[in-house]
Amino acid sequence: MSKTNGSGRLPMDSVPFGSDRAVPVVDIADYVIEPAVLALVPRLLCDRHTSLPIARVGDRLIVAMADPGNLTTYEELESHTGLRIEAVTAPEDSILAAILRYHGDDSRRR
């Protein structure tokens, strides 16, 4: 039986993911990401892990991920940023569109 927040809807932190944890689902198009947050994770890592940092809260970096079950993503991002990674999930196509919007088309550089 699912717990609700009184409104009949699941609280954001109770959106089921896998069998033992919950990952909030976001609409990444609703976010305006600060340049300082974007600068924490290079385009190469965003592309490699289909992920994009969307906010920083103290020592936590909130990262939208297409596959929040991939532990390698957490390890690489934590190692690179020195911050604790907190995942939210978004559809892969939304993340790819946001990477393109914020980082531009790097196909010319290849």
C-alpha positions in Angstrom: 0.0 0.0 0.0 1.4 3.4 -0.9 1.6 6.3 1.5 0.1 9.6 0.3 0.6 13.2 1.4 -3.0 13.7 2.3 -3.9 15.0 -1.2 -4.1 11.4 -2.6 -0.8 12.0 -4.5 2.5 10.4 -3.7 5.0 12.8 -2.1 7.8 13.6 -4.5 10.3 11.5 -2.5 8.0 8.5 -2.7 7.9 8.0 -6.5 8.9 4.4 -6.7 12.3 3.5 -8.2 13.5 -0.1 -8.3 12.6 -2.1 -5.3 14.3 -0.3 -2.4 14.5 3.5 -3.1 12.6 6.4 -4.5 13.9 9.0 -7.0 11.9 12.2 -7.7 10.8 12.7 -11.2 11.2 16.3 -12.6 10.3 18.1 -15.8 13.8 19.5 -16.6 12.3 22.0 -19.0 10.9 23.8 -15.9 14.4 24.6 -14.6 16.6 27.6 -15.2 20.0 26.3 -14.4 22.6 28.7 -13.1 25.9 28.9 -15.0 27.9 28.2 -11.8 26.0 24.9 -11.4 26.5 23.9 -15.0 30.2 24.6 -14.7 30.5 21.9 -12.0 30.0 19.1 -14.5 31.7 19.2 -17.9 29.8 18.5 -21.1 31.7 15.2 -21.6 30.3 13.8 -18.3 26.8 15.0 -19.0 26.9 13.3 -22.4 28.5 10.1 -21.0 25.9 9.6 -18.3 22.9 11.4 -19.9 22.7 13.6 -16.9 22.7 17.4 -16.1 23.3 19.2 -12.8 20.2 21.4 -12.1 20.9 22.8 -8.6 23.4 23.0 -5.7 22.2 23.0 -2.1 25.2 23.2 0.3 27.3 20.2 -0.2 24.7 18.5 -2.4 24.5 18.6 -6.2 21.1 17.8 -7.6 21.5 16.0 -10.9 18.8 15.0 -13.4 19.6 11.5 -14.7 18.1 9.3 -17.3 19.3 6.2 -15.4 19.6 7.0 -11.7 20.3 3.3 -11.0 23.7 3.6 -12.6 26.1 3.8 -9.6 29.0 4.6 -11.9 27.3 8.0 -12.6 27.3 8.9 -8.9 30.9 7.8 -8.4 32.2 9.8 -11.3 30.2 12.9 -10.5 31.1 12.8 -6.8 34.8 12.3 -7.7 34.8 15.2 -10.2 32.8 17.7 -8.1 33.7 16.7 -4.5 29.9 17.1 -3.7 27.3 14.6 -2.6 25.1 13.7 -5.6 21.4 13.6 -5.2 19.5 12.2 -8.2 16.3 13.2 -9.7 15.1 11.5 -12.9 13.8 12.9 -16.2 13.2 11.3 -19.6 16.4 10.8 -21.7 15.1 13.0 -24.5 14.4 15.9 -22.1 17.9 15.7 -20.6 19.5 15.5 -24.1 17.5 18.6 -25.1 18.6 20.4 -22.0 22.3 19.5 -22.6 22.0 20.9 -26.1 20.2 24.1 -24.8 22.8 24.8 -22.1 26.0 23.5 -23.7 25.2 24.0 -27.4 25.8 21.7 -30.3 29.3 20.3 -30.0 29.0 18.2 -33.2 31.0 20.9 -35.0 34.0 20.2 -32.7 34.3 16.5 -33.6 
